[in-house]
């Protein structure tokens, strides 16, 4: 009998040869989240004079399969901001839970019902809701998400999303910015993720190329432009849906409707498309 | 007190021969010196109110809130040692967050009361700690609808959750009071602090338990809460006080299931009525004396 306890209960080396433990030692790099699995496609948003309009369709695709058709990809935050998620849906859920936690903690500090709140929380309960003093506004939220995404990318475990944040900054001006899985952040009067960056962005730029142009747009104009872009995206993006969510952020709060439908579609242009499908000419 | 000098009050983890824990009883004394807190549970929701004694004129009015929110739908008010209460609230918030982490859904009022009751009780067991010098009142409204799951993306199946008994309702308002011993019960109306005797007498008159309890609306409850705090306040002994009130209604009510401060207009109206009711009471008493 072998006197060494570490050899007890193991296959005997003299019978079976030395134990090959190499499979226990993985020398490959960490491979968490190398590609998204269930994905949402474009999110688009445009500023107007009193706020921001954002839209995203209600589809979560599993590869090319239209797997989930009632997915809410626009999330309100503290009724002052909207966050729109493109990319991986499970990472979106993670972020949504995280932001929910953040929003609850924020409310403890800001609303005045705070155990730790001292002088600054002496707000009267009637003070108007919205990005009141001391509460996270959309610009703060975007900064936070940028840091979060960049940190995750640097730990080689990125959250596979491209995110648009809409709301108001600390000067109470409409705010719209994006951050992607690499932590790249930028802002513009109109923004789009995924296919939208190619197909919707040029249309939105016709109406709001600069901040000055955006400040002239009315709410109705902005909503009309966004609907038009959603229609173009549905025509051209094979991972999209004709049902979508539309969010309007104004100083009065967030107005999200999750059952929008694309109306007056016209597929006449499809006949003229050559190079796909079964045509022989 | 009989306990003094017997040695059985020197530590938390020692019973006296007649089965009492004197440290816990001293903690109750600390509560009895604090400003009155009350909670009223009615069909539409819960009202919490506290008599906030103004200890210095240098304190900013309406600042330094005493009623705390936990998660979004729960409120905690307490009488006694305020720092102990602050820590209690911090712990309650941690519990609510941990519940969300685990179950992806908000904590129910009863569950929070249970966890916090256990926490308070743990502070009666060990030499190294002292009991909490507070009695806390926890109010909340658990929604009767299916609870959303944190991070859910779709609407889910249209036919609803299975295993439901027809006609059985879920959720509703909850009010619990936790004492320094860790003891907690659910109440229709709860009062603690200096004016608890007067406040309890007034709460009992409201008939919250009986069929009359159904008829008390949330707004009436707010007005009653204000009146009871004014009744319980002892003008002769104490300085000025501020009335702080919060409420929680169901999803259809004014707060939409959230714990919020009572709007200023309503609070001022309630205070006006409370003062009026007190004055007319005084007149009655004066009248009797003259007779």
Contacts between the chains, C-beta under 8 A, distances in Angstrom:
chain1	res1	chain2	res2	distance
A	60	B	153	6.8
A	68	B	153	6.9
A	68	B	154	5.7
A	70	B	154	4.4
A	70	B	155	5.1
A	71	B	153	4.5
A	71	B	154	5.4
A	72	B	153	5.9
A	72	B	154	7.2
A	73	B	153	7.7
A	89	B	153	6.2
A	92	B	153	7.3
A	93	B	151	3.8
A	93	B	152	7.8
A	93	B	153	6.4
A	94	B	151	7.1
A	96	B	150	7.4
A	96	B	151	4.8
A	97	B	100	7.9
A	97	B	104	7.3
A	97	B	150	4.8
A	97	B	151	4.4
A	100	B	100	7.8
A	100	B	150	5.7
A	100	B	151	7.6
A	101	B	97	6.5
A	101	B	100	7.0
A	104	B	71	6.0
A	104	B	72	6.3
A	104	B	96	8.0
A	104	B	97	7.4
A	107	B	69	6.8
A	107	B	72	7.0
A	108	B	68	7.7
A	108	B	69	6.2
A	108	B	93	6.8
A	111	B	69	6.8
A	111	B	260	7.6
A	111	B	261	7.5
A	112	B	65	5.5
A	112	B	261	6.2
A	113	B	65	5.7
A	113	B	67	6.0
A	113	B	68	5.9
A	113	B	69	4.2
A	113	B	75	7.3
A	113	B	246	6.4
A	113	B	259	7.0
A	113	B	260	7.5
A	113	B	261	6.1
A	114	B	65	6.0
A	114	B	68	6.8
A	114	B	69	7.6
A	115	B	65	7.6
A	115	B	68	4.3
A	115	B	85	7.4
A	115	B	86	4.7
A	115	B	89	4.4
A	115	B	90	7.0
A	116	B	86	7.0
A	117	B	63	7.7
A	117	B	64	7.7
A	117	B	65	5.8
A	118	B	63	6.6
A	118	B	64	6.6
A	119	B	60	5.5
A	119	B	63	5.3
A	121	B	63	6.7
A	121	B	65	6.7
A	122	B	60	5.5
A	122	B	61	7.7
A	122	B	62	5.3
A	122	B	63	3.6
A	124	B	62	6.8
A	124	B	264	5.3
A	125	B	260	7.1
A	125	B	261	3.8
A	125	B	262	6.8
A	125	B	263	5.4
A	125	B	264	5.6
A	125	B	267	7.8
A	126	B	263	5.7
A	126	B	264	4.9
A	126	B	265	7.1
